[in-house]
Amino acid sequence: MKREANMTLWSGVRFGAVAVAALAASACSNLPRPVSSMKEMQAASEQGNINLVPLTAANLPRAGSSHATFPAAFSQGPDFAFDRIGVGDRLQVRIWESGTPTVFTTAGSSDLGQSIVDETGQLYLPFVGAVHAAGMTIPQLRSAILGRLRTVVLRPQVDVREVEGRSRLITVQGDAAKTGVFPIERGRTRLSEVLAEIGPKSDSPDMLSVTVRRDGQSGTVRLSDIYQYPELDIPLRPGDSILLHTLVENVTVLGAAGVQGQVRISKRDFTLLDALGQARGLNPEAADPRAVFVMRQQSGSGAPLVYQVNFRQPEAIALAGRFDLRDGDAVLVSSAPWAQTRQVISAFAQGMASLRSAATIPLP
């Protein structure tokens, strides 16, 4: 009786084993995968859903332009004459008198306080009248005031000092340690001088954009280009607005890579090899080196462009080092077919282990 029961149990075990094997075999092509396989990519390309292109030296995407530039008008003309008085400047005038009678004071000197150059460029002083100050230097204005005073004051002396140079202000905003409003003055007449003073906040000059707005025009370049190309170190003009902005660009890596997720683009010439390096390369236990894809959405509503890179070919490594990625690109690493088979075998082995355990349970 017990033998018959055991025979019945083992028949059930064998049936279960066959069932597990059949289920595993039927599920071989349906096991979950993080990204599409090579065959699925090819099928999608044949259906027109994507445009699949094997990457070669002939069709390697061209890198972007070497560097952007400012409008030509920004670099024209000499450095701004920061020593010239302009409209809105605030000046302090002090006058000394010799002899008697005195006009301004009985103590020998008089502080006339602060005066502002008006919209017409005139500076008004008592007993002097309006002096056209705009365009003059401080010494020239001092001489002009002295010439007027000599007709009413005995042996006058004049001291003129600038309190605030509002006619030559620029503004700085954005990712910098020091932002605000700055006057153009000695040591602060060119873009590079201002950038050195304000302390841009960026780990990579390649990923910091510098925008200059002037008279309704604007231009944006990278901080690293200003360091490298002298023509981008433009002379500043009153009213310039400088905006610093850190570029945040990412590439998404999915599939059988060392690490999945977003990879930050850390430099301008960020390549496929850089992205895979930051993602810890291909997973040696799962990746199909022949099926590494870069998916790039084309402008408009066209089908995405998908480059297929075959890392079994030695030259593919060199191509990957020259393949510049863009913000929003997706790097897809397909799983190898044998990795799918290994999952099937693993599932089958776990099922058999469960059945063996059941077979050892004694009958009541």
Stockholm file with secondary structure:
# STOCKHOLM 1.0

chainA/1-364         MKREANMTLWSGVRFGAVAVAALAASACSNLPRPVSSMKEMQAASEQGNINLVPLTAANLPRAGSSHATFPAAFSQGPDFAFDRIGVGDRLQVRIWESGTPTVFTTAGSSDLGQSIVDETGQLYLPFVGAVHAAGMTIPQLRSAILGRLRTVVLRPQVDVREVEGRSRLITVQGDAAKTGVFPIERGRTRLSEVLAEIGPKSDSPDMLSVTVRRDGQSGTVRLSDIYQYPELDIPLRPGDSILLHTLVENVTVLGAAGVQGQVRISKRDFTLLDALGQARGLNPEAADPRAVFVMRQQSGSGAPLVYQVNFRQPEAIALAGRFDLRDGDAVLVSSAPWAQTRQVISAFAQGMASLRSAATIPLP
#=GR chainA/1-364 SS CHHHHHHHHHHHHHHHHHHHHHHHHHTGGGSCCSSCCHHHHHHHHHTTSSEEEECCSTTCCCCCCSCCCCCGGGGCSCCCCTTSCCTTCEEEEEEECCSSSCSSCSSSEEEEEEEECCTTSEEEETTTEEEECTTCCHHHHHHHHHHHHTTTSSSCEEEEEEEECGGGEEEEEESBSSCEEEECBTTBSBHHHHHHHHCBCCSCGGGEEEEEEETTEEEEEEHHHHHHCGGGSCBCCTTCEEEEEECCCEEEEEESBSSCEEEECCSSSCBHHHHHHHTTSBCTTTEEEEEEEEEECCSTTCCCEEEEECTTSHHHHHHHTTCBCCTTCEEEEEECHHHHHHHHHHHHHHHHHHHHHHHTSCCC
#=GC SS_cons         CHHHHHHHHHHHHHHHHHHHHHHHHHTGGGSCCSSCCHHHHHHHHHTTSSEEEECCSTTCCCCCCSCCCCCGGGGCSCCCCTTSCCTTCEEEEEEECCSSSCSSCSSSEEEEEEEECCTTSEEEETTTEEEECTTCCHHHHHHHHHHHHTTTSSSCEEEEEEEECGGGEEEEEESBSSCEEEECBTTBSBHHHHHHHHCBCCSCGGGEEEEEEETTEEEEEEHHHHHHCGGGSCBCCTTCEEEEEECCCEEEEEESBSSCEEEECCSSSCBHHHHHHHTTSBCTTTEEEEEEEEEECCSTTCCCEEEEECTTSHHHHHHHTTCBCCTTCEEEEEECHHHHHHHHHHHHHHHHHHHHHHHTSCCC
//
